């Protein structure tokens, strides 16, 4: 799944860059917003998939105190990252809906 997200991220980024660098035309403008939105979502999926692959195990009572503290702090960092990425997803959803509305009002209706 990670290679698919990486390929999609690269494809959407290449499309957005090529559209931005082309001379202004209706066809280029037609693809710009969908390619930017697709790039943002593909990058977000890639970050989710790669960021949580190595979550440390839970600390057990048999572990020494220093090991338990270390594991607990590392897991806490993953929890913070999860909350930040969930908030980022909410922001991305809002921005995607706004950009889709702008795109549809200019190109479809």
Beta strands, then each sheet from edge to edge (+ up, - down):
end
